[in-house]
Amino acid sequence: MAGQRTRISRMAIINGEPLIKELDEFTPPEVKKTMQETRGGSFIPGEIMVGLEKMTAKYKIKGANQALLSAFGLADGEMCQVNVNESHQDEDGNHFAIKYSITGEITGVTEAASKMGELPDHEIEMTVSAYKKTEAGRTIYEIDRNAQILNLGNGDLLAAHRRNVGLP
């Protein structure tokens, strides 16, 4: 089995603006199931998944320019597209490509305190409506709220349900 991994290189594209040296931190969406207790006539209660919790993502950018910050004021109904590509290497020298594709709306831009001799930075937060994560081309997550797609790595859990109601 391969050893620990380290991130070697990373780049992002936010609404067409490429970021390499500017992307300081990236927090991908947390995928967390929403569970509800079941009991019925059973002596022992259980839980069943009834959905996913709301997803958010964060980016910390050093030296953000006007074109990047303008994504905060996109027209009503217009979504922001963020792609983050990373290259990892494990202790055995194996290389891994990890790709994140996130669609959503920027909900906040926080500008850090301004200090002389330091790079200006902004923290950008967004609410996520679509999220796809792949490793070496294999899907880890594919979630799309509008298209009703829910793939947690083992196939689309909603495919049969879309067919049942006449959706593609």
DSSP file with accessible surface (Angstrom, degrees, kcal/mol):
  #  RESIDUE AA STRUCTURE BP1 BP2  ACC     N-H-->O    O-->H-N    N-H-->O    O-->H-N    TCO  KAPPA ALPHA  PHI   PSI    X-CA   Y-CA   Z-CA
    1    1 A M              0   0  231      0, 0.0     2,-0.0     0, 0.0     0, 0.0   0.000 360.0 360.0 360.0 143.7    0.0    0.0    0.0
    2    2 A A        -     0   0   43      1,-0.1     3,-0.1    89,-0.0     0, 0.0  -0.280 360.0-125.8 -70.4 155.8    1.2    3.5   -0.8
    3    3 A G        -     0   0   25      1,-0.2    -1,-0.1    -2,-0.0    89,-0.1   0.033  50.4 -38.6 -87.1-162.3    2.3    5.8    2.0
    4    4 A Q        -     0   0  151     86,-0.1    87,-0.9     1,-0.1     2,-0.3  -0.212  60.3-131.8 -60.0 150.1    1.3    9.3    2.9
    5    5 A R  E     -A   90   0A 101     85,-0.2     2,-0.4    -3,-0.1    85,-0.2  -0.741  15.0-162.3-104.4 153.6    0.6   11.8    0.1
    6    6 A T  E     -A   89   0A  80     83,-2.4    83,-2.2    -2,-0.3     2,-0.5  -0.981  24.8-118.0-131.6 145.3    1.7   15.4   -0.3
    7    7 A R  E     +A   88   0A 120     -2,-0.4    81,-0.2    81,-0.2     3,-0.1  -0.717  32.6 174.8 -81.4 124.6    0.3   18.1   -2.5
    8    8 A I  E     +     0   0A 101     79,-3.1     2,-0.3    -2,-0.5    80,-0.2   0.821  61.6   3.3 -98.6 -42.5    2.9   19.1   -5.0
    9    9 A S  E     -A   87   0A  69     78,-1.5    78,-2.7     2,-0.0    -1,-0.4  -0.993  58.7-179.4-148.6 150.6    1.1   21.6   -7.3
   10   10 A R  E     +A   86   0A  49     -2,-0.3     2,-0.3    76,-0.2    76,-0.2  -0.991   2.4 175.2-152.0 144.4   -2.3   23.2   -7.5
   11   11 A M  E     -A   85   0A  51     74,-2.3    74,-2.7    -2,-0.3     2,-0.3  -0.979   9.2-162.0-145.1 154.9   -4.1   25.7   -9.8
   12   12 A A  E     -AB  84  19A   0      7,-3.1     7,-3.6    -2,-0.3     2,-0.4  -0.953  11.0-154.2-134.7 156.0   -7.6   27.0   -9.9
   13   13 A I  E     -AB  83  18A  59     70,-2.5    70,-2.3    -2,-0.3     2,-0.6  -0.982  12.0-171.1-129.1 117.7   -9.8   28.7  -12.5
   14   14 A I  E >  S-AB  82  17A   3      3,-2.2     3,-2.2    -2,-0.4    68,-0.2  -0.953  76.2 -28.3-112.3 112.1  -12.6   30.9  -11.0
   15   15 A N  T 3  S-     0   0   60     66,-3.1    -1,-0.2    -2,-0.6    67,-0.1   0.880 128.6 -45.4  46.9  46.0  -15.0   32.1  -13.7
   16   16 A G  T 3  S+     0   0   58     65,-0.3    -1,-0.3     1,-0.2    66,-0.1   0.336 111.8 121.1  87.2  -8.4  -12.2   32.0  -16.3
   17   17 A E  E <   -B   14   0A  58     -3,-2.2    -3,-2.2    50,-0.1    -1,-0.2  -0.804  58.0-139.6 -91.5 112.7   -9.6   33.7  -14.1
   18   18 A P  E     -B   13   0A  80      0, 0.0     2,-0.4     0, 0.0    -5,-0.2  -0.507  19.5-171.8 -74.8 138.2   -6.6   31.4  -13.7
   19   19 A L  E     +B   12   0A   6     -7,-3.6    -7,-3.1    -2,-0.2    -2,-0.0  -0.993  25.5 140.4-129.7 124.9   -5.0   31.3  -10.2
   20   20 A I  S    S+     0   0  101     -2,-0.4     3,-0.5    -9,-0.2    -1,-0.1   0.541  83.9  21.4-123.0 -70.0   -1.7   29.5   -9.4
   21   21 A K  S    S+     0   0  198      1,-0.2    41,-0.1    40,-0.0    -2,-0.1   0.758 121.2  61.4 -74.4 -20.4    0.4   31.5   -7.0
   22   22 A E  S    S+     0   0   69     39,-0.1    40,-3.0    41,-0.1     2,-1.0   0.754  78.9  91.1 -78.8 -24.8   -2.6   33.4   -5.8
   23   23 A L  E     +C   61   0A  12     -3,-0.5    38,-0.2    38,-0.2     3,-0.1  -0.610  45.7 165.1 -78.5 105.0   -4.6   30.5   -4.4
   24   24 A D  E     +     0   0A  67     36,-2.7     2,-0.3    -2,-1.0    -1,-0.2   0.888  63.2   6.4 -88.8 -43.4   -3.4   30.3   -0.8
   25   25 A E  E     -C   60   0A  92     35,-1.5    35,-2.6     2,-0.0     2,-0.4  -0.988  56.7-169.3-142.1 150.5   -6.1   27.9    0.7
   26   26 A F  E     -C   59   0A  20     -2,-0.3    33,-0.2    33,-0.2    -3,-0.0  -0.982   2.4-170.1-141.5 125.8   -9.0   25.9   -0.6
   27   27 A T  E     -C   58   0A  71     31,-3.0    31,-1.9    -2,-0.4     3,-0.1  -0.942  19.2-149.4-115.7 106.1  -11.6   24.2    1.4
   28   28 A P        -     0   0   44      0, 0.0    28,-0.1     0, 0.0    29,-0.0  -0.243  35.5 -77.2 -69.6 164.8  -13.8   21.9   -0.7
   29   29 A P        -     0   0    8      0, 0.0     2,-0.5     0, 0.0    28,-0.1  -0.291  42.1-124.4 -60.9 144.1  -17.4   21.2    0.1
   30   30 A E        -     0   0  133     26,-0.4     2,-0.8    24,-0.1    26,-0.1  -0.817  18.4-147.9 -88.8 125.5  -18.2   18.9    3.0
   31   31 A V        +     0   0   34     -2,-0.5     2,-0.4    24,-0.1    23,-0.1  -0.870  29.6 165.0 -97.2 111.3  -20.5   16.0    1.8
   32   32 A K        -     0   0  100     -2,-0.8    21,-3.0    21,-0.3     2,-0.1  -0.992  31.3-129.2-135.6 126.7  -22.6   15.1    4.8
   33   33 A K  E     -J   52   0B 111     -2,-0.4     2,-0.6    19,-0.2    19,-0.3  -0.425  14.4-134.3 -71.5 146.8  -25.8   13.0    4.7
   34   34 A T  E     -J   51   0B  48     17,-2.8    16,-3.0    -2,-0.1    17,-0.8  -0.910  29.3-165.9 -98.7 122.8  -29.0   14.2    6.4
   35   35 A M  E     -J   49   0B  79     -2,-0.6     2,-0.4    14,-0.2    14,-0.2  -0.827  11.3-161.8-113.9 150.0  -30.4   11.4    8.4
   36   36 A Q  E     -J   48   0B 119     12,-2.3    12,-2.3    -2,-0.3     2,-0.1  -0.992  27.2-110.9-130.7 139.7  -33.8   10.9   10.0
   37   37 A E  E     -J   47   0B 125     -2,-0.4     2,-0.4    10,-0.2    10,-0.3  -0.402  30.5-165.0 -70.4 140.6  -34.7    8.5   12.7
   38   38 A T  E     +J   46   0B  61      8,-2.6     8,-2.5     1,-0.1    -1,-0.0  -0.939  26.8 143.6-121.5 147.9  -37.0    5.5   11.9
   39   39 A R    >   +     0   0  122     -2,-0.4     3,-2.7     6,-0.2     5,-0.1   0.387   9.8 156.7-144.9 -54.6  -38.8    3.3   14.3
   40   40 A G  T 3  S-     0   0   78      1,-0.3    -2,-0.0     3,-0.1     0, 0.0  -0.281  86.5 -21.8  54.7-132.3  -42.3    2.2   13.1
   41   41 A G  T 3  S+     0   0   94      3,-0.0     2,-0.3     2,-0.0    -1,-0.3   0.281 110.8 117.2 -90.8  13.1  -43.2   -1.0   14.9
   42   42 A S    <   -     0   0   61     -3,-2.7     4,-0.1     1,-0.1     0, 0.0  -0.593  59.5-149.4 -87.7 141.5  -39.5   -1.8   15.7
   43   43 A F  S    S+     0   0  179     -2,-0.3    -1,-0.1     1,-0.1    -3,-0.1   0.820  90.6  56.8 -71.6 -31.6  -38.2   -2.0   19.2
   44   44 A I  S    S-     0   0  126     -5,-0.1    -1,-0.1    -3,-0.0    -2,-0.1  -0.897  85.6-138.5-107.1 119.4  -34.8   -0.8   18.0
   45   45 A P        -     0   0   56      0, 0.0    -6,-0.2     0, 0.0     2,-0.2  -0.328  22.7-177.8 -73.0 158.8  -34.7    2.6   16.1
   46   46 A G  E     -J   38   0B  33     -8,-2.5    -8,-2.6    -4,-0.1     2,-0.3  -0.687  19.4-117.2-136.0-168.6  -32.6    3.2   13.0
   47   47 A E  E     -J   37   0B 128    -10,-0.3     2,-0.4    -2,-0.2   -10,-0.2  -0.984  16.2-163.8-138.1 150.8  -31.8    6.0   10.6
   48   48 A I  E     -J   36   0B  97    -12,-2.3   -12,-2.3    -2,-0.3     2,-0.3  -0.987  29.6-109.6-134.2 142.5  -32.4    6.5    7.0
   49   49 A M  E     +J   35   0B  62     -2,-0.4   -14,-0.2   -14,-0.2     3,-0.1  -0.556  33.3 173.7 -71.2 130.4  -30.8    9.1    4.6
   50   50 A V  E     -     0   0B  79    -16,-3.0     2,-0.3    -2,-0.3   -15,-0.2   0.280  60.7 -54.7-118.5   6.8  -33.3   11.8    3.6
   51   51 A G  E     -J   34   0B  27    -17,-0.8   -17,-2.8     2,-0.0     2,-0.3  -0.981  63.9 -67.8 154.9-163.7  -30.9   14.0    1.7
   52   52 A L  E     -J   33   0B  44     -2,-0.3   -19,-0.2   -19,-0.3     2,-0.1  -0.910  44.0-109.3-121.4 153.0  -27.6   15.9    2.0
   53   53 A E        -     0   0   89    -21,-3.0   -21,-0.3    -2,-0.3   -19,-0.1  -0.430  51.9 -80.4 -74.1 157.9  -26.7   18.9    4.1
   54   54 A K        -     0   0  169     -2,-0.1     2,-0.4     1,-0.1    -1,-0.1  -0.277  50.8-137.3 -57.7 138.6  -26.1   22.3    2.3
   55   55 A M  E     + D   0 128A  16     73,-0.5    73,-2.6    -3,-0.1     2,-0.3  -0.841  23.9 176.8-106.8 142.8  -22.6   22.5    0.9
   56   56 A T  E     - D   0 127A  66     -2,-0.4   -26,-0.4    71,-0.2     2,-0.3  -0.928   9.8-159.5-135.3 159.9  -20.3   25.4    0.9
   57   57 A A  E     - D   0 126A   1     69,-2.1    69,-2.3    -2,-0.3     2,-0.3  -0.959   4.6-155.4-137.3 156.1  -16.7   26.0   -0.2
   58   58 A K  E     -CD  27 125A  80    -31,-1.9   -31,-3.0    -2,-0.3     2,-0.4  -0.983   6.1-171.9-135.6 148.1  -14.0   28.6    0.7
   59   59 A Y  E     -CD  26 124A   2     65,-2.3    65,-3.2    -2,-0.3     2,-0.6  -0.999  11.9-153.5-137.1 136.6  -11.0   30.0   -1.1
   60   60 A K  E     -CD  25 123A  48    -35,-2.6   -36,-2.7    -2,-0.4   -35,-1.5  -0.966  20.1-168.6-112.2 120.3   -8.3   32.2    0.3
   61   61 A I  E     -CD  23 122A   0     61,-3.1    61,-2.4    -2,-0.6     2,-0.5  -0.917  13.4-149.7-115.7 130.9   -6.7   34.3   -2.4
   62   62 A K  E    S+ D   0 121A  52    -40,-3.0    59,-0.2    -2,-0.4    -2,-0.0  -0.874  83.9   1.5 -97.0 125.6   -3.5   36.4   -2.2
   63   63 A G  S    S-     0   0   40     57,-3.0    -1,-0.2    -2,-0.5    58,-0.1   0.891  82.4-167.3  70.2  42.3   -3.5   39.5   -4.4
   64   64 A A        -     0   0   19     -3,-0.4    -1,-0.2    56,-0.2     2,-0.1  -0.359   8.9-142.7 -63.7 139.1   -7.0   39.1   -5.9
   65   65 A N     >  -     0   0   80      1,-0.1     4,-2.3    -2,-0.1     3,-0.3  -0.456  26.2 -98.6 -98.0 175.3   -7.6   41.4   -8.9
   66   66 A Q  H  > S+     0   0  147      1,-0.2     4,-2.0     2,-0.2     5,-0.1   0.888 120.0  56.7 -61.8 -40.0  -10.8   43.2  -10.0
   67   67 A A  H  4 S+     0   0   35      1,-0.2     4,-0.3     2,-0.2    -1,-0.2   0.901 110.9  44.1 -61.9 -39.0  -11.8   40.5  -12.5
   68   68 A L  H >4 S+     0   0    4     -3,-0.3     3,-1.5     1,-0.2     4,-0.2   0.937 113.5  49.0 -70.7 -46.1  -11.7   37.8   -9.9
   69   69 A L  H >< S+     0   0   49     -4,-2.3     3,-1.7     1,-0.3     4,-0.3   0.779  97.4  70.7 -68.0 -22.8  -13.6   39.9   -7.2
   70   70 A S  G >< S+     0   0   58     -4,-2.0     3,-1.1     1,-0.3    -1,-0.3   0.701  78.2  78.9 -68.4 -15.0  -16.3   40.9   -9.7
   71   71 A A  G X  S+     0   0    4     -3,-1.5     3,-1.1    -4,-0.3    35,-0.4   0.755  82.3  67.5 -63.0 -20.7  -17.5   37.3   -9.6
   72   72 A F  G <  S+     0   0  106     -3,-1.7    -1,-0.2     1,-0.3    -2,-0.2   0.870 100.8  47.0 -65.5 -33.8  -19.2   38.3   -6.3
   73   73 A G  G <  S+     0   0   65     -3,-1.1    -1,-0.3    -4,-0.3    -2,-0.2  -0.052  79.3 153.6-102.0  32.5  -21.6   40.6   -8.2
   74   74 A L    <   -     0   0   45     -3,-1.1     3,-0.1     1,-0.1     6,-0.1  -0.218  56.0 -84.9 -58.1 153.7  -22.6   38.2  -10.9
   75   75 A A    >   -     0   0   62      1,-0.2     3,-2.7     2,-0.1    -1,-0.1  -0.184  61.6 -76.7 -59.2 152.2  -26.1   38.9  -12.4
   76   76 A D  T 3  S+     0   0  166      1,-0.3    -1,-0.2    -3,-0.1     3,-0.1  -0.238 121.6  13.8 -53.0 128.1  -29.1   37.4  -10.6
   77   77 A G  T 3  S+     0   0   62      1,-0.3     2,-0.4    -3,-0.1    -1,-0.3   0.333  95.7 126.5  86.8  -9.0  -29.3   33.7  -11.4
   78   78 A E    <   -     0   0   97     -3,-2.7    -1,-0.3    -4,-0.1     2,-0.3  -0.679  50.1-143.7 -85.6 134.8  -25.7   33.6  -12.9
   79   79 A M        -     0   0   70     -2,-0.4     2,-0.4    -3,-0.1    26,-0.2  -0.694   6.1-128.5-100.2 153.3  -23.5   30.9  -11.3
   80   80 A C  E     - E   0 104A   1     24,-3.8    24,-2.0    -2,-0.3     2,-0.5  -0.827  20.3-149.7 -96.7 133.6  -19.8   31.0  -10.5
   81   81 A Q  E     - E   0 103A  61     -2,-0.4   -66,-3.1    22,-0.2     2,-0.4  -0.922  15.0-177.0-108.8 126.5  -17.7   28.1  -11.9
   82   82 A V  E     -AE  14 102A   1     20,-3.1    20,-3.2    -2,-0.5     2,-0.4  -0.990   5.2-176.0-125.0 127.3  -14.6   27.1  -10.0
   83   83 A N  E     -AE  13 101A  54    -70,-2.3   -70,-2.5    -2,-0.4     2,-0.5  -0.994   2.5-173.4-121.5 128.2  -12.2   24.3  -11.0
   84   84 A V  E     -AE  12 100A   1     16,-2.3    16,-2.8    -2,-0.4     2,-0.4  -0.991   2.4-169.7-122.4 124.5   -9.3   23.3   -8.8
   85   85 A N  E     -AE  11  99A  50    -74,-2.7   -74,-2.3    -2,-0.5     2,-0.3  -0.963   7.6-176.3-115.9 131.3   -6.7   20.8  -10.1
   86   86 A E  E     -AE  10  98A   9     12,-3.1    12,-2.5    -2,-0.4     2,-0.5  -0.932  17.5-151.1-126.8 150.8   -4.1   19.3   -7.8
   87   87 A S  E     -AE   9  97A  50    -78,-2.7   -79,-3.1    -2,-0.3   -78,-1.5  -0.990  20.6-175.5-120.7 124.3   -1.2   17.0   -8.3
   88   88 A H  E     -AE   7  96A  19      8,-3.0     8,-2.5    -2,-0.5     2,-0.4  -0.815  10.0-162.3-115.5 158.1   -0.2   14.7   -5.3
   89   89 A Q  E     -AE   6  95A  69    -83,-2.2   -83,-2.4    -2,-0.3     6,-0.2  -0.998  10.1-146.2-139.1 138.0    2.6   12.3   -4.8
   90   90 A D  E >   -A    5   0A   5      4,-2.0     3,-2.0    -2,-0.4   -85,-0.2  -0.405  38.2 -92.0 -95.9 179.4    2.9    9.6   -2.2
   91   91 A E  T 3  S+     0   0  142    -87,-0.9   -86,-0.1     1,-0.3   -87,-0.1   0.724 124.9  56.7 -63.6 -21.6    6.0    8.3   -0.4
   92   92 A D  T 3  S-     0   0  106    -88,-0.1    -1,-0.3   -89,-0.1   -90,-0.0   0.358 121.0-104.8 -91.3   2.6    6.5    5.6   -3.1
   93   93 A G    <   +     0   0   33     -3,-2.0     2,-0.2     1,-0.3    -2,-0.1   0.519  69.8 148.0  88.4   5.1    6.7    8.2   -5.9
   94   94 A N        -     0   0   80      1,-0.0    -4,-2.0     2,-0.0     2,-0.4  -0.533  38.7-139.5 -73.8 141.8    3.2    7.5   -7.3
   95   95 A H  E     -E   89   0A 136     -6,-0.2     2,-0.4    -2,-0.2    -6,-0.2  -0.817  16.2-168.6-105.6 143.9    1.5   10.6   -8.8
   96   96 A F  E     -E   88   0A  36     -8,-2.5    -8,-3.0    -2,-0.4     2,-0.6  -0.997  11.4-151.6-134.6 130.2   -2.3   11.4   -8.4
   97   97 A A  E     -E   87   0A  47     -2,-0.4    39,-2.8   -10,-0.2     2,-0.5  -0.895  15.9-172.6-100.0 122.9   -4.4   14.0  -10.2
   98   98 A I  E     -EF  86 135A   7    -12,-2.5   -12,-3.1    -2,-0.6     2,-0.4  -0.974   2.1-169.9-118.4 129.6   -7.3   15.3   -8.2
   99   99 A K  E     -EF  85 134A 101     35,-2.4    35,-2.4    -2,-0.5     2,-0.4  -0.973   6.9-167.9-124.6 135.2   -9.9   17.5   -9.8
  100  100 A Y  E     -EF  84 133A  18    -16,-2.8   -16,-2.3    -2,-0.4     2,-0.5  -0.975   1.2-172.6-118.6 132.4  -12.6   19.5   -8.2
  101  101 A S  E     +EF  83 132A  41     31,-2.7    31,-2.4    -2,-0.4     2,-0.4  -0.989  11.9 178.5-125.7 119.5  -15.4   21.2  -10.2
  102  102 A I  E     -EF  82 131A   0    -20,-3.2   -20,-3.1    -2,-0.5     2,-0.4  -0.983  10.8-173.2-129.2 130.2  -17.7   23.4   -8.2
  103  103 A T  E     +EF  81 130A  31     27,-2.8    26,-2.9    -2,-0.4    27,-1.9  -0.980  35.1  98.0-120.9 134.6  -20.7   25.5   -9.4
  104  104 A G  E     -EF  80 128A   1    -24,-2.0   -24,-3.8    -2,-0.4     2,-0.4  -0.968  65.8 -66.3 178.6-162.5  -22.5   27.9   -7.1
  105  105 A E  E     - F   0 127A  97     22,-1.5    22,-2.5    -2,-0.3     2,-0.4  -0.937  39.9-121.1-118.8 133.3  -23.0   31.5   -6.0
  106  106 A I  E     + F   0 126A   9     -2,-0.4    20,-0.3   -35,-0.4     3,-0.1  -0.605  30.5 179.0 -71.5 125.9  -20.4   33.5   -4.1
  107  107 A T  E     +     0   0A  80     18,-2.3     2,-0.3    -2,-0.4    19,-0.2   0.566  59.1  13.5-107.2 -13.5  -22.0   34.5   -0.8
  108  108 A G  E     - F   0 125A  16     17,-1.5    17,-2.7     2,-0.0     2,-0.4  -0.959  46.2-164.2-164.8 143.9  -19.2   36.5    0.8
  109  109 A V  E     - F   0 124A  49     -2,-0.3     2,-0.5    15,-0.2    15,-0.2  -0.983  16.5-168.1-128.9 117.4  -15.9   38.2    0.2
  110  110 A T  E     - F   0 123A  78     13,-2.9    13,-2.9    -2,-0.4     2,-0.5  -0.939   8.8-151.8-110.7 123.2  -13.9   39.0    3.3
  111  111 A E  E     - F   0 122A 132     -2,-0.5    11,-0.2    11,-0.2     3,-0.1  -0.810  20.1-129.5 -94.2 127.4  -10.9   41.3    3.0
  112  112 A A        -     0   0   40      9,-2.5     9,-0.1    -2,-0.5    -1,-0.0  -0.254  40.2 -74.2 -71.2 162.9   -8.2   40.7    5.6
  113  113 A A        -     0   0   81      1,-0.1     2,-0.5     7,-0.1    -1,-0.2  -0.271  52.4-117.3 -56.6 139.2   -6.7   43.5    7.6
  114  114 A S        +     0   0  117     -3,-0.1     2,-0.4     6,-0.1    -1,-0.1  -0.730  39.0 175.3 -87.0 122.7   -4.3   45.6    5.6
  115  115 A K    >   -     0   0  122     -2,-0.5     3,-1.6     3,-0.2     2,-0.1  -0.992  33.8-110.8-130.0 138.4   -0.7   45.5    6.8
  116  116 A M  T 3  S+     0   0  184     -2,-0.4     3,-0.1     1,-0.2     0, 0.0  -0.371 103.2  21.6 -64.9 139.2    2.4   47.0    5.3
  117  117 A G  T 3  S+     0   0   86      1,-0.2     2,-0.3    -2,-0.1    -1,-0.2   0.509 105.8  99.7  82.9   3.1    4.8   44.5    3.9
  118  118 A E  S <  S-     0   0  117     -3,-1.6    -1,-0.2     3,-0.0    -3,-0.2  -0.926  77.6-108.0-121.9 150.5    2.2   41.8    3.6
  119  119 A L        -     0   0  119     -2,-0.3     2,-0.1    -3,-0.1    -4,-0.1  -0.489  37.6-113.7 -71.5 138.8    0.2   40.6    0.6
  120  120 A P        -     0   0   76      0, 0.0   -57,-3.0     0, 0.0     2,-0.3  -0.481  39.1-167.1 -69.8 141.9   -3.5   41.5    0.6
  121  121 A D  E     -D   62   0A  22    -59,-0.2    -9,-2.5    -8,-0.1     2,-0.4  -0.977  14.2-162.6-135.7 153.9   -5.7   38.6    0.9
  122  122 A H  E     -DF  61 111A  13    -61,-2.4   -61,-3.1    -2,-0.3     2,-0.5  -0.983  12.2-145.6-128.9 140.9   -9.4   37.8    0.5
  123  123 A E  E     -DF  60 110A  61    -13,-2.9   -13,-2.9    -2,-0.4     2,-0.5  -0.950  18.4-162.2-106.7 124.6  -11.5   34.9    1.7
  124  124 A I  E     -DF  59 109A   4    -65,-3.2   -65,-2.3    -2,-0.5     2,-0.4  -0.921   4.7-168.7-110.2 127.9  -14.2   34.0   -0.8
  125  125 A E  E     -DF  58 108A  62    -17,-2.7   -18,-2.3    -2,-0.5   -17,-1.5  -0.911   7.0-178.9-114.2 145.6  -17.2   31.8    0.4
  126  126 A M  E     -DF  57 106A   1    -69,-2.3   -69,-2.1    -2,-0.4     2,-0.4  -0.992  27.5-127.9-143.1 150.0  -19.7   30.2   -1.9
  127  127 A T  E     -DF  56 105A  40    -22,-2.5   -22,-1.5    -2,-0.3     2,-0.5  -0.783  35.0-132.8 -91.2 141.5  -22.8   28.1   -1.6
  128  128 A V  E     +DF  55 104A   8    -73,-2.6   -73,-0.5    -2,-0.4   -24,-0.3  -0.843  35.4 166.0-108.0 129.8  -22.6   25.0   -3.8
  129  129 A S  E    S+     0   0A   7    -26,-2.9    16,-3.0    -2,-0.5    17,-0.4   0.618  78.5  25.5-109.0 -21.6  -25.2   23.7   -6.2
  130  130 A A  E     +GF 144 103A  14    -27,-1.9   -27,-2.8    14,-0.2     2,-0.4  -0.995  65.4 175.3-143.9 138.6  -23.0   21.3   -8.2
  131  131 A Y  E     +GF 143 102A   7     12,-3.1    12,-3.1    -2,-0.3     2,-0.4  -0.985   4.3 177.1-146.9 128.2  -19.9   19.5   -7.1
  132  132 A K  E     -GF 142 101A  79    -31,-2.4   -31,-2.7    -2,-0.4     2,-0.4  -0.997   3.0-176.9-134.2 131.2  -17.7   16.9   -8.7
  133  133 A K  E     +GF 141 100A  45      8,-2.4     7,-3.3    -2,-0.4     8,-1.6  -0.996   7.6 178.4-126.7 129.6  -14.5   15.4   -7.4
  134  134 A T  E     -GF 139  99A  21    -35,-2.4   -35,-2.4    -2,-0.4     2,-0.4  -0.950  16.5-159.3-128.9 151.7  -12.4   12.9   -9.3
  135  135 A E  E >  S-GF 138  98A  47      3,-2.4     3,-2.3    -2,-0.3   -37,-0.2  -0.989  83.7 -17.4-129.7 121.5   -9.1   11.2   -8.7
  136  136 A A  T 3  S-     0   0   79    -39,-2.8   -38,-0.1    -2,-0.4     3,-0.1   0.861 129.6 -53.3  51.3  38.7   -7.2    9.8  -11.6
  137  137 A G  T 3  S+     0   0   69    -40,-0.3     2,-0.4     1,-0.2    -1,-0.3   0.325 112.5 120.9  83.8  -8.3  -10.4   10.1  -13.7
  138  138 A R  E <   -G  135   0A 145     -3,-2.3    -3,-2.4     1,-0.0     2,-0.3  -0.750  67.3-116.8 -92.6 133.0  -12.5    8.0  -11.2
  139  139 A T  E     +G  134   0A  33     -2,-0.4    -5,-0.2    -5,-0.2     3,-0.1  -0.514  35.1 170.4 -72.1 126.6  -15.5    9.8   -9.7
  140  140 A I  E    S-     0   0A  39     -7,-3.3     2,-0.3     1,-0.4    -6,-0.2   0.810  75.8  -0.4 -94.4 -50.0  -15.4   10.3   -5.9
  141  141 A Y  E     +G  133   0A  70     -8,-1.6    -8,-2.4    11,-0.1    -1,-0.4  -0.996  55.0 176.6-138.5 142.7  -18.4   12.6   -5.8
  142  142 A E  E     +GH 132 151A  60      9,-2.6     9,-2.9    -2,-0.3     2,-0.4  -0.848  17.9 164.5-143.6 108.6  -20.8   13.9   -8.4
  143  143 A I  E     +GH 131 150A  13    -12,-3.1   -12,-3.1    -2,-0.3     2,-0.4  -0.993   9.3 171.9-128.9 126.8  -23.7   16.0   -6.9
  144  144 A D  E  >> -GH 130 149A  47      5,-2.4     5,-2.1    -2,-0.4     4,-0.8  -0.914  13.9-167.2-138.6 108.7  -25.9   18.3   -8.9
  145  145 A R  T  45S+     0   0  144    -16,-3.0     3,-0.4    -2,-0.4    -1,-0.1   0.912  89.4  44.7 -62.9 -43.3  -28.9   19.8   -7.1
  146  146 A N  T  45S+     0   0  116    -17,-0.4    -1,-0.2     1,-0.2   -16,-0.1   0.877 118.3  41.7 -73.0 -37.2  -30.6   21.1  -10.2
  147  147 A A  T  45S-     0   0   43      2,-0.1    -1,-0.2     0, 0.0    -2,-0.2   0.486 107.7-124.9 -87.1  -4.1  -30.1   17.9  -12.3
  148  148 A Q  T  <5 +     0   0   93     -4,-0.8     2,-0.5    -3,-0.4    -3,-0.2   0.939  55.5 153.1  59.3  50.5  -31.0   15.7   -9.3
  149  149 A I  E   < +H  144   0A  37     -5,-2.1    -5,-2.4     8,-0.1     2,-0.3  -0.945  18.7 174.5-111.4 131.4  -27.7   13.7   -9.5
  150  150 A L  E     +H  143   0A  14     -2,-0.5     7,-3.3    -7,-0.2     2,-0.5  -0.820   7.8 161.1-139.8  96.2  -26.3   12.1   -6.4
  151  151 A N  E     +HI 142 156A  22     -9,-2.9    -9,-2.6    -2,-0.3     5,-0.2  -0.965  13.3 179.8-118.2 113.1  -23.2    9.9   -6.9
  152  152 A L  S    S-     0   0   45      3,-0.7   -11,-0.1    -2,-0.5     4,-0.1  -0.022  74.0 -70.3-101.3  27.3  -21.2    9.3   -3.8
  153  153 A G  S    S+     0   0   14    -11,-0.1   -12,-0.1     2,-0.1     3,-0.1   0.227 126.7  70.7 109.4 -11.8  -18.6    7.1   -5.6
  154  154 A N  S    S-     0   0  151      1,-0.5     2,-0.1   -14,-0.1   -14,-0.1  -0.078 110.2 -65.2-127.4  33.7  -20.7    4.0   -6.4
  155  155 A G  S    S-     0   0   35    -16,-0.1    -3,-0.7     4,-0.0     2,-0.7  -0.167  72.8 -50.3 103.7 162.7  -23.1    5.2   -9.1
  156  156 A D  B >   -I  151   0A  46     -5,-0.2     3,-0.9     1,-0.2     4,-0.4  -0.591  41.3-164.8 -76.9 112.5  -26.0    7.7   -9.2
  157  157 A L  T 3  S+     0   0   89     -7,-3.3     4,-0.2    -2,-0.7    -1,-0.2   0.671  88.3  48.8 -70.7 -17.9  -28.4    7.0   -6.3
  158  158 A L  T 3> S+     0   0   45     -8,-0.3     4,-2.5     1,-0.1    -1,-0.2   0.430  79.9  97.3-103.9   1.2  -31.1    9.1   -8.0
  159  159 A A  H <> S+     0   0   21     -3,-0.9     4,-2.1     1,-0.2     5,-0.2   0.930  87.9  44.2 -57.9 -49.4  -31.1    7.7  -11.5
  160  160 A A  H  > S+     0   0   43     -4,-0.4     4,-2.2     1,-0.2    -1,-0.2   0.888 113.5  52.1 -64.4 -35.0  -34.0    5.3  -10.9
  161  161 A H  H  > S+     0   0  114     -4,-0.2     4,-1.1     2,-0.2    -1,-0.2   0.870 107.1  51.8 -71.6 -35.8  -36.0    8.0   -9.2
  162  162 A R  H ><>S+     0   0   38     -4,-2.5     5,-3.1     1,-0.2     3,-0.5   0.926 111.5  47.9 -62.8 -44.5  -35.5   10.4  -12.1
  163  163 A R  H ><5S+     0   0  168     -4,-2.1     3,-1.3     1,-0.2    -2,-0.2   0.899 105.7  59.1 -61.4 -41.3  -36.8    7.8  -14.4
  164  164 A N  H 3<5S+     0   0  130     -4,-2.2    -1,-0.2     1,-0.3    -2,-0.2   0.788 112.3  39.2 -59.8 -29.6  -39.8    7.1  -12.1
  165  165 A V  T <<5S-     0   0  107     -4,-1.1    -1,-0.3    -3,-0.5    -2,-0.2   0.317 121.9-102.7-105.2   8.2  -40.9   10.7  -12.5
  166  166 A G  T < 5S+     0   0   66     -3,-1.3    -3,-0.2    -4,-0.4    -2,-0.1   0.675  74.4 136.6  85.5  18.8  -40.1   11.1  -16.2
  167  167 A L      <       0   0   86     -5,-3.1    -1,-0.3    -6,-0.2    -2,-0.1  -0.713 360.0 360.0 -96.2 152.0  -36.8   13.0  -15.9
  168  168 A P              0   0  143      0, 0.0    -1,-0.1     0, 0.0    -5,-0.0  -0.216 360.0 360.0 -69.1 360.0  -33.8   12.2  -18.1
